[in-house]
Amino acid sequence: MHNIGTIDLSNFFNTKAEANDFVTRLATISENLYQTDFTIEHALMEAFGIKKKDIFILLLREQGIPLDATSALKEFFCQLAKSVATFPVLTITVSFEPKEQTLKTLSTWFVVNTKRQVIFDIQVDPSLLAGAAITFNGKFFDFSVRSHFDQIFNDALTTKENPFRT
């Protein structure tokens, strides 16, 4: 098996809520592994849908997990859930509700550039106007337009030619 911590799971989740849902679905599948009518293909399709089921089956094959090896599947699901809990969380505050494609693009950037998937904790604050504020590893970075806008506005108010003066 490869290092489970380097597996890209961005096809399954990008946000904290999605990661929690993913782990819950894995736990449900794991609980049902020993039922007599259990098939991994059916369980994955019920949990994730047909497209993600196919991606998960490919992941199992890449990891050398036999689809009929119940104990190996259970161990893999357990390791996967533990691995998800170690993913770094990046809090990103934006002025709009990001679309799924935006999250996928951000997630892909992190996987390509840092070789590690991050989980996004998305906050929406329309007062940022545009751009983003990011908190990661205890550091805060403000890439929003608001601070620039406030500075321009304050400069305009303090000049003699104040366009807002009546």
C-alpha positions in Angstrom: 0.0 0.0 0.0 1.1 3.6 -0.7 1.4 6.2 2.0 -2.3 6.8 2.7 -1.6 10.4 3.7 -0.7 11.3 0.2 -3.9 10.1 -1.4 -5.8 12.9 -3.2 -9.4 12.7 -2.0 -10.5 16.0 -3.6 -13.0 14.1 -5.8 -14.9 13.3 -2.6 -14.5 16.4 -0.5 -13.0 19.9 -0.3 -14.7 21.5 2.7 -14.8 20.5 6.4 -18.5 19.6 6.1 -17.9 17.4 3.1 -14.9 15.7 4.8 -17.1 14.9 7.8 -19.8 13.5 5.6 -17.2 11.4 3.7 -15.9 9.9 7.0 -19.5 9.2 8.1 -20.3 7.4 4.8 -17.1 5.4 5.2 -18.1 4.3 8.7 -21.5 3.3 7.4 -20.0 1.1 4.7 -17.5 -0.3 7.2 -20.3 -1.3 9.5 -22.1 -3.2 6.7 -19.0 -5.1 5.4 -20.0 -8.3 7.2 -23.6 -8.5 6.0 -24.3 -11.6 3.9 -25.6 -9.6 0.8 -22.8 -7.0 0.9 -20.9 -6.0 -2.2 -18.5 -3.1 -2.2 -19.6 -1.8 -5.5 -23.3 -1.5 -4.4 -22.3 0.0 -1.0 -20.0 2.6 -2.7 -22.7 3.5 -5.2 -25.3 3.9 -2.5 -22.9 6.1 -0.4 -21.3 8.2 -3.2 -23.2 7.7 -6.5 -22.0 6.0 -9.6 -19.2 8.4 -10.7 -17.6 8.6 -7.3 -18.0 4.8 -6.8 -15.9 4.3 -10.0 -13.3 6.7 -8.7 -13.2 4.8 -5.3 -12.9 1.4 -7.0 -10.0 2.7 -8.9 -8.4 4.0 -5.7 -8.9 0.6 -4.0 -7.2 -1.1 -7.0 -4.3 1.4 -7.0 -3.8 0.7 -3.3 -3.8 -3.0 -3.9 -7.0 -3.6 -1.9 -8.9 -6.7 -3.2 -12.6 -5.8 -3.6 -13.6 -9.1 -1.9 -11.2 -8.9 1.1 -13.5 -7.7 3.9 -10.8 -7.3 6.5 -8.5 -5.4 4.1 -11.4 -3.1 3.1 -12.2 -2.4 6.8 -8.6 -1.6 7.6 -8.3 0.7 4.6 -11.5 2.5 5.5 -10.2 3.0 9.1 -6.8 4.3 7.9 -8.5 6.6 5.4 -10.8 8.1 8.1 -7.8 8.6 10.4 -5.9 10.2 7.5 -8.7 12.7 6.8 -8.5 13.8 10.4 -4.9 14.9 9.8 -5.6 17.0 6.7 -4.7 20.6 7.3 -7.6 23.1 7.5 -7.4 26.3 5.6 -10.0 28.9 6.7 -10.8 31.1 3.7 -13.1 34.1 4.0 -14.6 35.4 0.7 -17.3 37.8 -0.2 -19.4 35.2 -2.0 -20.5 31.6 -1.7 -17.9 29.8 -3.8 -19.1 27.3 -6.5 -17.9 23.7 -6.5 -15.6 24.4 -9.5 -13.9 27.2 -7.6 -13.2 24.8 -4.6 -12.0 22.1 -7.0 -9.6 24.6 -8.6 -8.3 25.7 -5.2 -8.0 22.1 -4.0 -6.1 21.1 -7.2 -3.7 24.0 -6.7 -2.8 22.9 -3.2 -2.3 19.2 -4.3 -0.1 20.2 -7.2 1.9 22.9 -5.3 2.2 21.5 -1.8 1.7 17.7 -2.6 -1.0 17.7 0.1 -4.7 18.1 0.1 -6.2 20.7 2.4 -9.7 21.0 3.8 -11.4 24.4 3.3 -13.4 26.0 6.1 -15.3 28.5 4.0 -16.6 31.7 5.6 -18.6 34.3 3.7 -18.2 38.0 4.5 -19.7 40.3 1.9 -17.9 43.3 3.5 -14.6 42.0 1.9 -15.9 43.3 -1.4 -13.6 41.0 -3.4 -10.5 38.9 -2.8 -10.1 36.7 0.2 -8.8 36.5 3.8 -6.9 33.3 4.7 -6.0 31.7 8.0 -3.6 28.8 7.8 -1.2 27.3 10.3 -2.1 30.1 12.8 -1.2 32.9 10.3 -3.7 35.4 8.9 -3.3 36.9 5.4 -5.7 39.6 4.0 -5.9 39.5 0.2 -9.2 41.3 0.2 -10.0 44.5 -1.7 -11.7 46.1 1.4 -8.5 47.4 3.0 -7.5 49.1 -0.3 -10.9 50.5 -0.8 -11.0 51.8 2.8 -7.6 53.5 2.3 -8.7 55.1 -1.0 -12.0 56.3 0.5 -10.3 57.7 3.6 -7.7 59.5 1.4 -10.5 61.0 -0.6 -12.3 62.2 2.5 -9.2 64.0 3.8 -8.3 65.9 0.6 -9.3 69.4 -0.2 -11.0 68.3 -3.3 -13.2 65.9 -1.4 -15.8 64.7 -4.0 -18.1 63.7 -1.1 -18.2 67.2 0.5 -21.4 69.2 0.0 
